[in-house]
Amino acid sequence: MTVAFLVYRFVMGAAALLASPVAMAAADPAPRFEKAACAIPVAADEKIECGVLIVPEHRGKKGSRTIRLPVMILRSTASSPAPDPVVYLPGGPGLSSIDGRTTGKGNPFLAERDQILLEGRGNKFAQPSLACPELNALRAAGAGDGEQLAAAARCRKTLVAAGVDLDGYSSAEAADDLDDLRRLLGIRHWNLIGFSYGTRLAQTVLARHPDGVRSVVLDSVLPIDINYDEVAAAPLRRALNLVFDGCESDPACTARHPDLRGRFAAAVARADREGTAGPGGRLLRGRDIVDALAIGLQQPQNIPALPKIIDELAAGRAGGLAPWLQPQRSEFNWGLRLSIWCGEEMPFEDPARMAAQASPALGLGGANGRTATPELCAAWKVKAADPIANVATRTDVPVLILAGEFDPVTPPAWGRRLLRTMPNARFVLIPGQVHGAMFNRCGGQLTIAFLRDPNAPLNADCVAKLTGPIFPE
């Protein structure tokens, strides 16, 4: 035999060995989609198809185990649906994509195209789920930082003991999940709709997999390059100031509620100094008042009532806060929330600036709007993300940015910020709206029109007709 022939036999034999079932079994498993029963009950008389996306838990780690992510496909009612479905990315991080999605009735997207929902890795119906029920209960009960810290440590220990690789739960991995699903379903392009944290995930998809995206709608933007916990108090202060300014510019409102800004400050200071009697005999401090008003600001219909409620607070009466002082059930999947936040936000934030956001000197009674603390992330112990996770996304994909005028969580300026790196983006401010600018008739009309043709001129007549909040006579 010649040397050349021996080399040929060796190469071919090695190739056959690499292709053998034994060798392939040792390789990392390829992502796959399987049809399956729906993870939640759905309407039997509707065209809803379900399955599961099976992907590696941590693509960056060789030999990673697989995880299972439920998928729902709500089929369009159109006779000839558009070929590009819409994918909704919820807020959080830590909110389920499919929880409560039992029907497609009333879903405006289905009149023209399918809608696809992928349960995010680690979320409520995923396998595994990173739920921390004890931490949820403690937060709903207003437990102290020490109790929450201990509960987080216990939850982490339980998850790790079950084999969970917490470093695998990131926006980058979730973006890769979405693109794997798109390819496995044979979809060339689709449209993303992100809300709150979902806008951050959409920006990550645009950075990693732009070729699969036809258009994007970003509602209540969380920019990738904003260090949220360093400025957590600013959005709420801005929204409250808009209420004060709105009343002051209305002659009837300012006559009934003079110096509303000063009266608010006095109410918070009084509660901190001596307490304010609340419903059910509860003694309210300044932080309790501000937290309740922050909840009230989540619904636009509450805004006109705020001047009267603040006036009453200044007089020592807190009855108007009653609907917002009820224990707030924590819907977040805290294990996933901490894995993402502690890996992608905390490593790039300044602890001193973060601590300042809970200072009583801001006039908010020490209200704490931060998502996490350095202590909580130290207990969670996840690896810091690559610095690219904190760099603004640049893209030429058509983007519609929607912002609510009174948003107390993600201010409109954050949406405008994206215009610097997204030349095909358009920004629309929805008067009178709050966090979730799309969830009203005008926002919905703009979204549907944009999806129909992302490059067409946008008719914003409905915006021009919105009056914003009207304070009662």
Salt bridges, closest charged atoms under 4 A:
GLU34 OE2 - ARG32 NE 2.84
GLU49 OE1 - ARG75 NH2 2.94
GLU57 OE1 - ARG65 NE 2.97
ASP84 OD2 - ARG113 NH2 2.61
ASP84 OD2 - ARG214 NH1 3.28
ASP99 OD2 - LYS124 NZ 3.04
GLU112 OE1 - ARG113 NH1 3.79
GLU112 OE2 - ARG452 NH2 2.40
ASP114 OD2 - ARG75 NH1 2.65
GLU134 OE2 - ARG154 NH2 2.53
ASP165 OD2 - HIS58 ND1 3.10
ASP165 OD2 - LYS61 NZ 3.05
GLU173 OE1 - ARG59 NH1 2.54
GLU173 OE1 - ARG121 NH2 3.77
ASP176 OD2 - ARG208 NH2 2.94
ASP176 OD1 - HIS209 NE2 2.64
ASP177 OD1 - ARG59 NH2 2.73
ASP177 OD2 - ARG121 NE 2.69
ASP179 OD1 - ARG182 NE 3.06
ASP179 OD2 - ARG183 NE 3.63
ASP179 OD2 - HIS209 ND1 3.33
ASP180 OD2 - ARG59 NH2 2.76
ASP180 OD1 - ARG183 NH2 2.32
ASP225 OD2 - ARG417 NH2 3.17
ASP225 OD2 - ARG420 NH2 3.17
GLU230 OE1 - ARG353 NH1 3.72
ASP245 OD1 - ARG261 NH2 2.61
GLU248 OE2 - ARG261 NH1 3.06
GLU274 OE2 - ARG270 NE 3.60
GLU274 OE1 - ARG273 NE 3.59
ASP288 OD1 - ARG282 NH2 3.32
ASP291 OD2 - ARG287 NE 3.77
ASP311 OD2 - HIS257 ND1 2.51
ASP311 OD1 - ARG263 NE 2.27
GLU312 OE2 - LYS308 NZ 2.67
GLU331 OE2 - ARG329 NE 3.49
GLU344 OE1 - ARG200 NH1 3.06
GLU345 OE2 - ARG200 NH2 3.18
ASP407 OD2 - HIS435 ND1 2.97
